[in-house]
Structure formats: structure tokens, C-alpha cells
Amino acid sequence: MGIAVIPPMSEAKLAVGFKQKSKLSSEIPSASIADIVFLLLIFFMTVTVFKEYQGLRVQLPTAKSTQKIEAKRDITYIWIDRENRLNIDDMIISMSEVRPVMSDKMIENPALIVSIRADERSKYGNVAMLMEELKEANALRINFATLSEG
């Protein structure tokens, strides 16, 4: 028994008779990249949801006249529900934490307006204590959220 010697293959042909494929180019076609980026931009613009503070579930008292605040950026919301729980910008806190939290917020934005959304069944004593804590934190621009009558 002898050893069979296979002659060397040419680059164009393999042993079975198939032709070798040409090398693939490593370039990425860039003709449709702008279209893809534009479609992704439209997609993300339509599905993005901007966060609105949820706060606590409160039933606001009514008032004879109301005035709307236009600058939404400079407002921080404090909710007091009927169980007298406090919530500042979706963060449940105790009354003793109001002063440090609001002091930090006032340092970040001195033009900050505090909007108090107190349930009509919450105790007035807690609202008064909240106002004292806000005064100590130098948060003097206070708004009481109400519903308009009628």
C-alpha cells in the first residue's frame, strides 16, 4: 500500500471542483443610515413618556378663585393625604425630614415654588407644622393647590 500524493490546488479550484468565493468586503453600506437614524429618532420621540409626579391620592379642597402657576420647572410638590402622610416629589418622608430636603432643594434652585397639595380631610395642625418646617428651610414661596368651585 502506498501513500497517495494529492497535487497542490490552485487558488481558483478546490479539490471537489468548486470555485472559491471571492473575499467579502468589510465595508458597511452607508446609503440608508440616515433613514434608519431618522426612523429611530421618530420612534423614540413617540414612545417617550415624560414623568409627572404622582404623589399621594388626595382630595383637594375647593376655592372661589384660583390662579395657575405657569413655570412648571420651578415647582416642587408636597402632598399630605388624609392619613397625614407626607410626600415630596414622589418620596415619602416624615415631618422631621422636610427641613433638610427642602433646604437642599432651595440651595439648588432659590426661585423654587412649593405647591402644597393637602387633602381636605388632613389635619390642619400638620399643614401648619409643614409650613413652619418650610419657613425654617427658607422655602417662603408657597402655593396651596385647590379645585375651583363649580
N, C-alpha and C positions, 0 to 999 in steps of 0.2 A: 504494500500500500504506500502510495506516495502522497505527498502533500501537494495540493493544488495551489497554484500561484495565480492570484487574481491580478490582472493587469490594472494599473492606476487609471482612475476615472477622470474624464475631462470635467471641467467645471460646468459645462452645459448639460451633461447627461449623468444620471445616477445609474446604479447597477441594474435596475429593473427596466430602464428605458424611459423614465420620466424626466422631464426637463426641470431643472432647478428654478424656483421662482426668483424673480428679481428682488432685490432688497427693498423693504418698505421704507418710505421716507419718514423721518421723525418730525416733520412739520405738522403743526396743528392748523387746520383751516380756520382762518380768522374772518371770513366773509360774513358769517352770521352771528358773531359775538355781540355786536351792537344790538341786534334784535333780541338775543337772549337776555342781555343785561336790561334792556328796556322792559321786557316781559316780567322779569324778576322784580324790577322796581315797581311796576304796576301791581303785581301780586302782593308784595309786602305793604304797599300803601293801602290796599283794600282790606287786608286781614288784620292790620294792626289796630289794637284796641287801647285807647288811652285810659289810664286808671283814674277813676273818680273815687274819692274817698267814700267808703260805705258807712263807717261809723256804727253807732248803735241804733236800734229801732226806737224812734221817739215819735211822740205825737206832739207837734208844735202847737203852742198857744196861738190864738188869733189876735190881730191888732186892727185898729181902724185905718191906719195908714202905714205903708211900708215904703222903703227906699232900697233899690237894688244897688249892690256894690259891683262895679264894672271890672276892677283889677283882680282877676282870679288868682294871679300868681302870688300876690302879696297877702293871701288869706290862709290862716290855719284854723281848722275846725276843731272845736271841743264839744263832744256830745255828753249829755247827762241823761241817762234813761230813768224809767220810773223806779228801778231798784237803786238809783243814785250811784250807778257805776260811771266812771269817767273814761273817756276815750279821746286821745289827741291824735289826729291823723292816722286812724286805724291801729292805734296802740293803746291797749287798756292799761291804765295806770291808777295809782292811788292818789289821794289828795296831797300827800306829802311829796310826791314826785312831780307835781305840777310846776313848782318854782324852778327846780334845776332844768327841766326840759324846756320850759318857756324862756328861761334866761339864755340858754344856748341858741334857741331859735331867734331871739331878739338880737343877739350878737351877730348872727349870720345875716339877718335882714331887719334893720332898725325900722323900716317902713311897714312892718308886718301888722295886719289887722287880725284880731282874734274874733272869730264868729262862734258864739255860744249857741248851741242847739240843745236846749233843755226841754225835756218832756214836760208837758203841762202838769203832770202828776208828781214830778220830782219835788223834793223838799226845798223850800226857799232858803233854808239855812245852808244847804250845800252849795247853792248858787252864790250866796253871799261869801262863803268861805273860799270858793273858787275865785271870786272877784278880788278878794284880799290877796290870795296867792299870786294872781296875775299882776296886781299892783306892786307886790314885792319883787316880781320878776321884771318890772319896768315895762310890762305889756299894757299900755294905757289906752290903746285904740281898740275898743271893744264894740262888737255888734251883737245884738240879740236877734236870732232868726225866728221869725213868726210867719204865720199864714195870714193872708189878708181876709177880712170878713167879707162874706157874701159870695 
